[in-house]
Amino acid sequence: MAEPNIVLTRIDARLIHGQVATQWNSTLGTNLLLVANDEVAGNTMRQNLMKMAAPTGVQTRFFTLQKTIDVIHKAAARQKIFIIAESPADVLALVRGGVPIKKVNIGNMHMTEGKRQVATSIAVDDADVAAFKELREKGVELEIRRVPSTPIEDLNKLFA
């Protein structure tokens, strides 16, 4: 069976919002936004808010991490998939589960208790750093970039 056409995977605590819907999706040319998030998969109110932000003509799916792992290989070849996850731990779970993620864009990780700010819109803790290291060891390309029109930031910021 052919690999699913995953154009990009993005870590963004906000999941689907204006930047994802307009700038990223139009640059990537994807036709399916797949939110891989256990909480959102069961929250129709959050799903409906995100559907309003999604571009017209682009399908949206809200799957648990496990459902994403279970069904991603059934994706049709015509589907150009943009996976959006909330955290590096979620992306690592997908990769460990066999989802063929080759590149991860790190876009927005909120500052919360116990995290340290390492880039404009990215705060990490030790668990995040460990997940990023394992992703990199598994051959996943990582990039820090808020929107397609901004330069890619120095990846070493994650590991400092």
C-alpha positions in Angstrom: 0.0 0.0 0.0 1.3 3.5 -0.8 2.4 5.8 1.9 -0.1 8.6 2.9 0.7 11.9 1.3 1.6 13.8 4.5 2.8 17.2 3.3 3.7 18.6 6.7 3.1 18.0 10.4 2.9 21.1 12.6 3.0 21.5 16.4 0.7 24.3 17.4 -1.0 24.6 20.7 -3.8 26.4 19.0 -4.3 23.6 16.4 -6.4 25.1 13.5 -6.5 28.9 13.6 -5.9 31.8 11.2 -2.2 31.2 10.4 -2.8 27.5 9.7 -5.9 28.1 7.8 -4.6 30.9 5.5 -0.9 31.1 5.3 0.3 27.5 5.9 -2.5 25.8 4.0 -2.3 28.0 0.9 1.5 27.6 0.8 1.3 23.9 1.2 -1.6 23.3 -1.1 -3.1 20.7 1.2 -6.7 19.5 1.0 -7.1 17.8 4.4 -6.3 19.3 7.8 -6.0 16.4 10.3 -6.0 17.4 13.9 -4.5 14.6 15.9 -5.5 15.3 19.5 -7.3 13.1 22.0 -9.2 15.9 23.7 -10.4 17.7 20.6 -11.5 14.4 19.0 -14.3 14.2 21.6 -15.1 17.9 21.8 -17.6 19.0 19.1 -17.6 22.6 20.3 -13.9 23.0 19.7 -14.2 21.1 16.5 -16.9 23.5 15.2 -14.8 26.5 16.1 -11.8 25.1 14.2 -14.0 24.2 11.2 -15.0 27.9 11.0 -11.3 28.8 10.7 -10.6 26.1 8.1 -10.3 27.3 4.5 -13.3 26.7 2.2 -12.9 23.5 0.2 -10.4 21.9 2.7 -11.6 18.9 4.6 -11.0 18.7 8.4 -10.7 15.6 10.5 -10.4 15.4 14.3 -8.9 12.1 15.3 -7.4 10.7 18.5 -3.7 9.8 18.3 -4.6 6.1 18.1 -7.2 6.6 15.4 -4.7 8.6 13.4 -2.2 5.7 13.7 -4.9 3.2 12.8 -6.3 4.9 9.7 -3.6 7.1 8.2 -2.4 4.3 5.9 -5.9 4.1 4.4 -5.7 7.7 3.1 -6.4 8.1 -0.6 -3.5 9.2 -2.8 -5.4 12.4 -3.7 -5.4 13.5 -0.1 -2.6 16.0 0.6 -2.5 15.8 4.4 -1.5 18.5 6.9 -1.3 17.0 10.4 -1.6 19.4 13.3 -0.7 18.3 16.8 -0.6 20.0 20.1 2.8 18.8 21.4 6.0 17.1 20.5 4.9 14.2 22.7 1.8 13.7 20.5 3.9 13.8 17.3 6.4 11.3 18.8 3.4 9.0 19.7 2.3 9.2 16.1 5.8 8.4 14.8 6.2 5.5 17.3 2.8 4.2 16.1 4.0 4.0 12.5 2.7 7.3 11.0 5.3 8.2 8.3 6.1 11.8 9.4 9.2 13.1 7.7 9.1 16.8 8.6 7.7 18.7 11.6 7.2 22.4 11.7 7.3 23.8 15.3 5.0 26.8 15.4 3.5 27.6 18.7 4.1 26.1 22.1 2.6 28.3 24.9 4.6 29.3 28.0 3.2 27.5 31.0 4.4 26.6 34.5 7.8 24.8 34.3 8.6 25.7 30.7 11.3 28.0 29.4 11.0 30.4 26.4 13.4 29.3 23.7 12.1 31.1 20.6 9.6 33.8 19.7 6.5 31.5 20.2 8.0 28.4 21.7 8.4 27.4 25.3 9.6 23.9 26.2 10.3 21.7 29.2 12.6 18.8 29.5 10.0 16.3 28.3 9.5 18.4 25.1 13.3 18.5 24.5 13.5 14.7 25.0 10.7 14.2 22.5 12.4 16.5 20.0 15.7 14.6 20.4 14.0 11.3 19.8 12.2 12.6 16.7 15.5 13.8 15.3 17.1 10.4 16.1 14.3 8.8 14.2 15.2 10.8 11.2 12.4 13.4 11.4 13.4 16.8 10.1 12.5 19.6 12.6 12.1 23.3 11.8 11.1 26.3 13.9 9.0 28.7 11.8 5.8 30.6 12.7 4.6 31.3 9.2 5.9 30.4 5.7 7.0 33.9 5.0 9.3 34.1 8.0 12.9 32.6 8.1 13.5 29.3 9.8 14.9 29.8 13.2 18.0 28.2 14.7 17.0 24.7 15.8 19.7 24.6 18.5 17.4 26.9 20.5 15.3 23.8 21.4 18.2 22.0 22.9 20.0 24.9 24.8 
